[in-house]
């Protein structure tokens, strides 16, 4: 059993993001880049499958500029066995990412592809679903709990109104939601070990994928800030404001 | 050239968010000078399909089959893609909820279309779409460069379309679901049972955070106000992670996005990820004992107080105000 898992480099979501002067991008100075949290969960789950004896090999793939190698090393420190870095400086849309993953999948031929359900930078929540469609794979997106049963996986999914439970036949694609697991902090020896794990570098051209985005960014803006309101002294004043001023009750 | 809107339903009624998607789809159709069609899927949905005829669509495509009784993304993808092809749609619209998020990107891939997720607005002349990124800290305006376009709409961003006189017609859509369901099997739905309105449908939302401590805190300090105002109950990621409330009550970037008329944040500090899910509410009330809590930066009315001390009084006085 081989598991392929994905890692995206994103700005730390706990830092305030600002748009640059001409609206062509964000201000990158002072940003700290990390592994997209949902991808970290996906990698963790893949490694746990291996540790539980349900998988033999975990391969992590990242797509992005040179610096993405740092996030790939984090995946290797969590416990992935080897990495694939698809190197590109181009701005990619979800469709292009999926087309690259499709080719990597076809080369690696894994039994399971684990991805984060969305990236916390563009919040698109598309790449996993598009990849599944391109590969004709069954998918279980927004996974909160998985049980490997040999040739199938039972997945509890976080959906509106509760949880649903589905069973997908392998090979399959699973996208990780928040509560699938709590990723470990890699130990120092594992961080050191990760530096020696093999990483294969490719380009989209090597994989035969043309960078032809279907969606293009026109501009970025900051949303209107909501004006802070007033402090009320007590419950009486609050109710009075809600009734008379806001007319919300 | 036409617009197709994927309409979702629950308990025999079209969901409010789909009526928002419908409103957006009508705007696009008007701009393109074309008609629009609807597609609906499920099992035994004759009444819902019939009710959809009142929304001015040329056709309501109906996929009514036992296998569609539970939502499996692969099967719903077949239905929406088939309706898009049959109607010659150049714009396919869904909702950015858990069904739309799973289904619509697959539909986009099937149609070789570019897609914009979770849009909150658009520019009809430039044909550009606005969507929040970075947990709502940035708005991205984007273009879809393919002839066929797929969009999911944030449920709260467009005023729900209203029903008019019944017109249009239904058209049965026959879709082979065999391949789609061969490798994905629905096992069970574990619904969170609640008599309260759903978060995305309610006009008042009462959310509690870690300040409530445990389920007892919610029962004692949140539910009475929710009952009084017929409000939905929401919460934060921390509370769901702690297993106190189920996942579908999480308001935030990766949970439910709400924009009710009135939002109460009780014992919630206001992390960026939570604010992303509620800051478009019309009136926001924050009650928190920490004067420095970021939630006060977005609240119209802030009360610095311990929720456990003031919530009973609030219930009593809101009740008195309502009976006047």
HADDOCK unambig.tbl for C-alpha pairs under 7 A between the chains (distance, minus, plus):
assign (segid A and resid 17 and name CA) (segid B and resid 137 and name CA) 6.48 0.50 0.50
assign (segid A and resid 120 and name CA) (segid B and resid 134 and name CA) 6.11 0.50 0.50
assign (segid A and resid 121 and name CA) (segid B and resid 133 and name CA) 6.23 0.50 0.50
assign (segid A and resid 121 and name CA) (segid B and resid 134 and name CA) 4.77 0.50 0.50
assign (segid A and resid 122 and name CA) (segid B and resid 133 and name CA) 4.83 0.50 0.50
assign (segid A and resid 122 and name CA) (segid B and resid 134 and name CA) 6.02 0.50 0.50
assign (segid A and resid 123 and name CA) (segid B and resid 133 and name CA) 5.66 0.50 0.50
assign (segid A and resid 123 and name CA) (segid B and resid 134 and name CA) 6.77 0.50 0.50
assign (segid A and resid 124 and name CA) (segid B and resid 117 and name CA) 5.66 0.50 0.50
assign (segid A and resid 125 and name CA) (segid B and resid 101 and name CA) 6.87 0.50 0.50
assign (segid A and resid 126 and name CA) (segid B and resid 105 and name CA) 5.42 0.50 0.50
assign (segid A and resid 129 and name CA) (segid B and resid 102 and name CA) 6.55 0.50 0.50
assign (segid A and resid 129 and name CA) (segid B and resid 105 and name CA) 5.74 0.50 0.50
assign (segid A and resid 129 and name CA) (segid B and resid 106 and name CA) 5.43 0.50 0.50
assign (segid A and resid 130 and name CA) (segid B and resid 105 and name CA) 5.61 0.50 0.50
assign (segid A and resid 130 and name CA) (segid B and resid 106 and name CA) 5.17 0.50 0.50
assign (segid A and resid 130 and name CA) (segid B and resid 109 and name CA) 5.50 0.50 0.50
assign (segid A and resid 133 and name CA) (segid B and resid 106 and name CA) 5.49 0.50 0.50
assign (segid A and resid 133 and name CA) (segid B and resid 109 and name CA) 6.36 0.50 0.50
assign (segid A and resid 133 and name CA) (segid B and resid 110 and name CA) 6.93 0.50 0.50
assign (segid A and resid 134 and name CA) (segid B and resid 109 and name CA) 6.82 0.50 0.50
assign (segid A and resid 138 and name CA) (segid B and resid 183 and name CA) 5.89 0.50 0.50
assign (segid A and resid 138 and name CA) (segid B and resid 184 and name CA) 5.82 0.50 0.50
assign (segid A and resid 141 and name CA) (segid B and resid 102 and name CA) 6.82 0.50 0.50
assign (segid A and resid 158 and name CA) (segid B and resid 247 and name CA) 6.78 0.50 0.50
assign (segid A and resid 159 and name CA) (segid B and resid 98 and name CA) 5.36 0.50 0.50
assign (segid A and resid 159 and name CA) (segid B and resid 248 and name CA) 6.70 0.50 0.50
assign (segid A and resid 160 and name CA) (segid B and resid 98 and name CA) 5.88 0.50 0.50
assign (segid A and resid 160 and name CA) (segid B and resid 248 and name CA) 5.46 0.50 0.50
assign (segid A and resid 161 and name CA) (segid B and resid 191 and name CA) 5.67 0.50 0.50
assign (segid A and resid 161 and name CA) (segid B and resid 192 and name CA) 5.85 0.50 0.50
assign (segid A and resid 161 and name CA) (segid B and resid 248 and name CA) 5.74 0.50 0.50
assign (segid A and resid 162 and name CA) (segid B and resid 190 and name CA) 5.86 0.50 0.50
assign (segid A and resid 162 and name CA) (segid B and resid 191 and name CA) 4.49 0.50 0.50
assign (segid A and resid 162 and name CA) (segid B and resid 192 and name CA) 4.85 0.50 0.50
assign (segid A and resid 162 and name CA) (segid B and resid 247 and name CA) 6.79 0.50 0.50
assign (segid A and resid 162 and name CA) (segid B and resid 248 and name CA) 5.54 0.50 0.50
assign (segid A and resid 163 and name CA) (segid B and resid 189 and name CA) 6.10 0.50 0.50
assign (segid A and resid 163 and name CA) (segid B and resid 190 and name CA) 5.04 0.50 0.50
assign (segid A and resid 163 and name CA) (segid B and resid 191 and name CA) 6.22 0.50 0.50
assign (segid A and resid 164 and name CA) (segid B and resid 188 and name CA) 5.86 0.50 0.50
assign (segid A and resid 164 and name CA) (segid B and resid 189 and name CA) 4.28 0.50 0.50
assign (segid A and resid 164 and name CA) (segid B and resid 190 and name CA) 5.66 0.50 0.50
assign (segid A and resid 165 and name CA) (segid B and resid 186 and name CA) 6.50 0.50 0.50
assign (segid A and resid 165 and name CA) (segid B and resid 187 and name CA) 5.29 0.50 0.50
assign (segid A and resid 165 and name CA) (segid B and resid 188 and name CA) 5.11 0.50 0.50
assign (segid A and resid 165 and name CA) (segid B and resid 189 and name CA) 6.11 0.50 0.50
assign (segid A and resid 166 and name CA) (segid B and resid 184 and name CA) 6.86 0.50 0.50
assign (segid A and resid 166 and name CA) (segid B and resid 185 and name CA) 5.53 0.50 0.50
assign (segid A and resid 166 and name CA) (segid B and resid 186 and name CA) 4.53 0.50 0.50
assign (segid A and resid 166 and name CA) (segid B and resid 187 and name CA) 4.96 0.50 0.50
assign (segid A and resid 167 and name CA) (segid B and resid 184 and name CA) 5.73 0.50 0.50
assign (segid A and resid 167 and name CA) (segid B and resid 185 and name CA) 5.06 0.50 0.50
assign (segid A and resid 167 and name CA) (segid B and resid 186 and name CA) 6.46 0.50 0.50
assign (segid A and resid 167 and name CA) (segid B and resid 187 and name CA) 6.66 0.50 0.50
assign (segid A and resid 168 and name CA) (segid B and resid 183 and name CA) 5.55 0.50 0.50
assign (segid A and resid 168 and name CA) (segid B and resid 184 and name CA) 4.53 0.50 0.50
assign (segid A and resid 168 and name CA) (segid B and resid 185 and name CA) 6.37 0.50 0.50
assign (segid A and resid 169 and name CA) (segid B and resid 183 and name CA) 5.02 0.50 0.50
assign (segid A and resid 169 and name CA) (segid B and resid 184 and name CA) 6.57 0.50 0.50
assign (segid A and resid 179 and name CA) (segid B and resid 241 and name CA) 6.99 0.50 0.50
assign (segid A and resid 214 and name CA) (segid B and resid 114 and name CA) 4.75 0.50 0.50
assign (segid A and resid 214 and name CA) (segid B and resid 144 and name CA) 6.04 0.50 0.50
assign (segid A and resid 214 and name CA) (segid B and resid 145 and name CA) 5.22 0.50 0.50
assign (segid A and resid 214 and name CA) (segid B and resid 146 and name CA) 5.97 0.50 0.50
assign (segid A and resid 215 and name CA) (segid B and resid 114 and name CA) 5.68 0.50 0.50
assign (segid A and resid 215 and name CA) (segid B and resid 115 and name CA) 6.93 0.50 0.50
assign (segid A and resid 215 and name CA) (segid B and resid 142 and name CA) 6.87 0.50 0.50
assign (segid A and resid 215 and name CA) (segid B and resid 143 and name CA) 5.71 0.50 0.50
assign (segid A and resid 215 and name CA) (segid B and resid 144 and name CA) 4.47 0.50 0.50
assign (segid A and resid 215 and name CA) (segid B and resid 145 and name CA) 5.66 0.50 0.50
assign (segid A and resid 216 and name CA) (segid B and resid 142 and name CA) 5.58 0.50 0.50
assign (segid A and resid 216 and name CA) (segid B and resid 143 and name CA) 5.30 0.50 0.50
assign (segid A and resid 216 and name CA) (segid B and resid 144 and name CA) 6.46 0.50 0.50
assign (segid A and resid 217 and name CA) (segid B and resid 140 and name CA) 6.89 0.50 0.50
assign (segid A and resid 217 and name CA) (segid B and resid 141 and name CA) 6.09 0.50 0.50
assign (segid A and resid 217 and name CA) (segid B and resid 142 and name CA) 4.32 0.50 0.50
assign (segid A and resid 217 and name CA) (segid B and resid 143 and name CA) 6.34 0.50 0.50
assign (segid A and resid 218 and name CA) (segid B and resid 141 and name CA) 5.46 0.50 0.50
assign (segid A and resid 218 and name CA) (segid B and resid 142 and name CA) 5.01 0.50 0.50
assign (segid A and resid 218 and name CA) (segid B and resid 143 and name CA) 6.65 0.50 0.50
assign (segid A and resid 219 and name CA) (segid B and resid 140 and name CA) 6.12 0.50 0.50
assign (segid A and resid 219 and name CA) (segid B and resid 141 and name CA) 5.33 0.50 0.50
assign (segid A and resid 220 and name CA) (segid B and resid 138 and name CA) 6.63 0.50 0.50
assign (segid A and resid 220 and name CA) (segid B and resid 139 and name CA) 5.71 0.50 0.50
assign (segid A and resid 220 and name CA) (segid B and resid 140 and name CA) 4.67 0.50 0.50
assign (segid A and resid 220 and name CA) (segid B and resid 141 and name CA) 6.14 0.50 0.50
assign (segid A and resid 221 and name CA) (segid B and resid 138 and name CA) 5.85 0.50 0.50
assign (segid A and resid 221 and name CA) (segid B and resid 139 and name CA) 5.22 0.50 0.50
assign (segid A and resid 221 and name CA) (segid B and resid 140 and name CA) 6.57 0.50 0.50
assign (segid A and resid 222 and name CA) (segid B and resid 137 and name CA) 6.43 0.50 0.50
assign (segid A and resid 222 and name CA) (segid B and resid 138 and name CA) 4.74 0.50 0.50
assign (segid A and resid 222 and name CA) (segid B and resid 139 and name CA) 5.83 0.50 0.50
assign (segid A and resid 223 and name CA) (segid B and resid 137 and name CA) 6.67 0.50 0.50
assign (segid A and resid 223 and name CA) (segid B and resid 138 and name CA) 6.07 0.50 0.50
assign (segid A and resid 223 and name CA) (segid B and resid 139 and name CA) 6.03 0.50 0.50
assign (segid A and resid 226 and name CA) (segid B and resid 298 and name CA) 5.84 0.50 0.50
assign (segid A and resid 227 and name CA) (segid B and resid 298 and name CA) 6.69 0.50 0.50
assign (segid A and resid 228 and name CA) (segid B and resid 297 and name CA) 4.92 0.50 0.50
assign (segid A and resid 228 and name CA) (segid B and resid 298 and name CA) 5.23 0.50 0.50
assign (segid A and resid 228 and name CA) (segid B and resid 299 and name CA) 5.97 0.50 0.50
assign (segid A and resid 228 and name CA) (segid B and resid 300 and name CA) 6.21 0.50 0.50
assign (segid A and resid 229 and name CA) (segid B and resid 299 and name CA) 5.73 0.50 0.50
assign (segid A and resid 229 and name CA) (segid B and resid 300 and name CA) 3.91 0.50 0.50
assign (segid A and resid 229 and name CA) (segid B and resid 301 and name CA) 5.68 0.50 0.50
assign (segid A and resid 230 and name CA) (segid B and resid 300 and name CA) 6.05 0.50 0.50
assign (segid A and resid 230 and name CA) (segid B and resid 301 and name CA) 5.26 0.50 0.50
assign (segid A and resid 230 and name CA) (segid B and resid 302 and name CA) 6.22 0.50 0.50
assign (segid A and resid 231 and name CA) (segid B and resid 301 and name CA) 5.74 0.50 0.50
assign (segid A and resid 231 and name CA) (segid B and resid 302 and name CA) 4.58 0.50 0.50
assign (segid A and resid 231 and name CA) (segid B and resid 303 and name CA) 5.82 0.50 0.50
assign (segid A and resid 232 and name CA) (segid B and resid 301 and name CA) 6.44 0.50 0.50
assign (segid A and resid 232 and name CA) (segid B and resid 302 and name CA) 5.93 0.50 0.50
assign (segid A and resid 232 and name CA) (segid B and resid 303 and name CA) 5.36 0.50 0.50
assign (segid A and resid 233 and name CA) (segid B and resid 303 and name CA) 6.58 0.50 0.50
assign (segid A and resid 234 and name CA) (segid B and resid 303 and name CA) 6.70 0.50 0.50
assign (segid A and resid 235 and name CA) (segid B and resid 314 and name CA) 5.96 0.50 0.50
assign (segid A and resid 239 and name CA) (segid B and resid 317 and name CA) 7.00 0.50 0.50
assign (segid A and resid 239 and name CA) (segid B and resid 318 and name CA) 6.39 0.50 0.50
assign (segid A and resid 248 and name CA) (segid B and resid 262 and name CA) 6.55 0.50 0.50
assign (segid A and resid 249 and name CA) (segid B and resid 322 and name CA) 6.99 0.50 0.50
